[in-house]
Amino acid sequence: METNKILIVGAGISGLSLAINLKSCNIPFQIIEKQKHWSKKGLALAIQVEGLTAAANMGILNTIKNHGKPRNLKGIENKNGTSLKQFINNPSDKSFVIPRDILHEELRTKVPNINMGIQISGIKENNDSINVEFNNGNIASFNLIVGADGINSSTRNLIINQKKYKLNRKDIIYSGSVLWGITVEKKYDKIIEVWDKKTMCAMYPVENGTVFSFFRKAPINFYSPPENRTRDIKKYFSSYSQPVIQEVLEDLPEDIFFDRVRYSRPYVWNNSRITLIGDACHSLSPLSGLGANLAMADAEGLSHIIKKYLNDGNLLNKLYEFNAKRKIPADKAYQLSKMRTKRGMPGFPEILFRNIKMKNSYWEY
Ligand SMILES: Cc1cc2nc3c(=O)[nH]c(=O)nc-3n(C[C@H](O)[C@H](O)[C@H](O)COP(=O)(O)OP(=O)(O)OC[C@H]3O[C@@H](n4cnc5c(N)ncnc54)[C@H](O)[C@@H]3O)c2cc1C
């Protein structure tokens, strides 16, 4: 059995980014993906400073610049159409908004051997490696398993089982918000957010149209079966006066993205020969616009640690240090994420204070 390899679980943004980084250091890896085929998934991603740096190092910065649109927010209104804030080109905002499938496809072209439809079915740890059995019956031995398998990570469960540590409310937090998202072909060339009491809508022009994200503060157990989604979204946003929003609501497609917004915040990010990156250890609300950025930066940082310590026996200790460092930006992003949710759709009377504060010229988004 061949060893000295890295197993990447999940070919999303973090897993593919790690694969690209490892490939450029000539470190052998295997990457597995649970889906059998790629589905068109996700809406748009804002790629900001941290993500742009990681993208440049992976050689995909031009794709982001060519297919992305500068993310310049033009204004925030309330649902009656009253302007809450106008923004005049913010030159310090260097971020781009890019359709998620374009970014994913670009990452995929750089990782030729993704094992599709494969998952881990069992592991057995030895002194210097970890044996993995896959759902196709294959067995292989690795030095390290990297869980890049997103918010519903099963690799996270492997760590938790090893540590005999129970997943509890602190590990996955329901933010109390739900999100419906759609990309419409029509281009509304204005980036605008509409903030109301307990709901909000953000619209971003992208290369292939406009992405609409509808958020609602909702009870924690809120879950909308697919057949109810168009009905729900119309119900909660029909009182918005913006003609663009009403136009989109009138013509809703069937396949609206829907999710409850959850934060993954496991206390442990690694144990022994298993470690996590991306949403598996720190998923955020899309309102932070930072999850993919952190995912790419995690991958780049982890590849440096692997390159430096894989062969000197110190890798496992260094992973603890690395993860402790990565928790700092992840925690900051979590706070920002919570703050944006609170600010965009407060309850009453906070909405009144917020509107007054927004009138000040020093109020920053
Ligand atoms: C609507 C929306 C808007 C967003 N907007 C932004 C934004 O503007 N900017 C930003 O930076 N971030 C944004 N994010 C967050 C961003 O999408 C995530 O943070 C990012 O995708 C995390 O990457 P990941 O690789 O960790 O997880 P994912 O991209 O979710 O990838 C996980 C992969 O693992 C696979 N997988 C799952 N389980 C297994 C298994 N057991 N075995 C093998 N494979 C498995 C999945 O199929 C998937 O391909 C947004 C998220 C959403 C939902």
The ligand as a MOL file (V3000), in Angstrom:
LIG
                    3D

  0  0  0     0  0            999 V3000
M  V30 BEGIN CTAB
M  V30 COUNTS 53 58 0 0 0
M  V30 BEGIN ATOM
M  V30 1 C -25.6660 31.6510 -1.0340 0
M  V30 2 C -24.2500 31.7240 -0.5940 0
M  V30 3 C -23.5250 32.8620 -0.8810 0
M  V30 4 C -22.2000 32.9380 -0.4750 0
M  V30 5 N -21.5100 34.0710 -0.7670 0
M  V30 6 C -20.2130 34.1370 -0.4310 0
M  V30 7 C -19.4370 35.2760 -0.8030 0
M  V30 8 O -19.9380 36.2530 -1.3650 0
M  V30 9 N -18.1360 35.2780 -0.5270 0
M  V30 10 C -17.5510 34.2350 0.1220 0
M  V30 11 O -16.3370 34.2870 0.3520 0
M  V30 12 N -18.2440 33.1490 0.5100 0
M  V30 13 C -19.5550 33.0750 0.2520 0
M  V30 14 N -20.2640 31.9800 0.6050 0
M  V30 15 C -19.6110 30.9060 1.3830 0
M  V30 16 C -18.8050 29.9680 0.4870 0
M  V30 17 O -19.6150 29.4430 -0.5200 0
M  V30 18 C -18.2480 28.8410 1.3420 0
M  V30 19 O -17.6080 29.3760 2.4650 0
M  V30 20 C -17.2450 27.9980 0.5580 0
M  V30 21 O -17.8930 27.3870 -0.5150 0
M  V30 22 C -16.6120 26.9560 1.4550 0
M  V30 23 O -15.8700 26.0770 0.6760 0
M  V30 24 P -15.6650 24.5780 1.1670 0
M  V30 25 O -14.7840 23.9550 0.1650 0
M  V30 26 O -15.2370 24.5730 2.5810 0
M  V30 27 O -17.1030 23.9270 1.1460 0
M  V30 28 P -18.0100 23.6210 -0.1280 0
M  V30 29 O -17.7580 24.6220 -1.1910 0
M  V30 30 O -19.3730 23.4440 0.4100 0
M  V30 31 O -17.4640 22.2210 -0.6670 0
M  V30 32 C -17.6050 21.0180 0.0380 0
M  V30 33 C -17.4970 19.8730 -0.9700 0
M  V30 34 O -17.3840 18.6400 -0.2720 0
M  V30 35 C -18.2720 17.6930 -0.8470 0
M  V30 36 N -18.5880 16.7220 0.2110 0
M  V30 37 C -19.4540 16.8840 1.2370 0
M  V30 38 N -19.4380 15.8000 2.0260 0
M  V30 39 C -18.5550 14.9330 1.4870 0
M  V30 40 C -18.1040 13.6420 1.8410 0
M  V30 41 N -18.5460 13.0090 2.9190 0
M  V30 42 N -17.1790 13.0290 1.0560 0
M  V30 43 C -16.7030 13.6510 -0.0400 0
M  V30 44 N -17.1090 14.8920 -0.4440 0
M  V30 45 C -18.0130 15.5100 0.3220 0
M  V30 46 C -19.4520 18.5270 -1.2920 0
M  V30 47 O -20.2170 17.8530 -2.2690 0
M  V30 48 C -18.7400 19.7530 -1.8500 0
M  V30 49 O -18.3470 19.5980 -3.1920 0
M  V30 50 C -21.5980 31.8710 0.2450 0
M  V30 51 C -22.3460 30.7300 0.5500 0
M  V30 52 C -23.6620 30.6660 0.1400 0
M  V30 53 C -24.4510 29.4210 0.4870 0
M  V30 END ATOM
M  V30 BEGIN BOND
M  V30 1 1 1 2
M  V30 2 1 2 3
M  V30 3 2 2 52
M  V30 4 2 3 4
M  V30 5 1 4 5
M  V30 6 1 4 50
M  V30 7 2 5 6
M  V30 8 1 6 7
M  V30 9 1 6 13
M  V30 10 2 7 8
M  V30 11 1 7 9
M  V30 12 1 9 10
M  V30 13 2 10 11
M  V30 14 1 10 12
M  V30 15 2 12 13
M  V30 16 1 13 14
M  V30 17 1 14 15
M  V30 18 1 14 50
M  V30 19 1 15 16
M  V30 20 1 16 17
M  V30 21 1 16 18
M  V30 22 1 18 19
M  V30 23 1 18 20
M  V30 24 1 20 21
M  V30 25 1 20 22
M  V30 26 1 22 23
M  V30 27 1 23 24
M  V30 28 2 24 25
M  V30 29 1 24 26
M  V30 30 1 24 27
M  V30 31 1 27 28
M  V30 32 2 28 29
M  V30 33 1 28 30
M  V30 34 1 28 31
M  V30 35 1 31 32
M  V30 36 1 32 33
M  V30 37 1 33 34
M  V30 38 1 33 48
M  V30 39 1 34 35
M  V30 40 1 35 36
M  V30 41 1 35 46
M  V30 42 1 36 37
M  V30 43 1 36 45
M  V30 44 2 37 38
M  V30 45 1 38 39
M  V30 46 1 39 40
M  V30 47 2 39 45
M  V30 48 1 40 41
M  V30 49 2 40 42
M  V30 50 1 42 43
M  V30 51 2 43 44
M  V30 52 1 44 45
M  V30 53 1 46 47
M  V30 54 1 46 48
M  V30 55 1 48 49
M  V30 56 2 50 51
M  V30 57 1 51 52
M  V30 58 1 52 53
M  V30 END BOND
M  V30 END CTAB
M  END
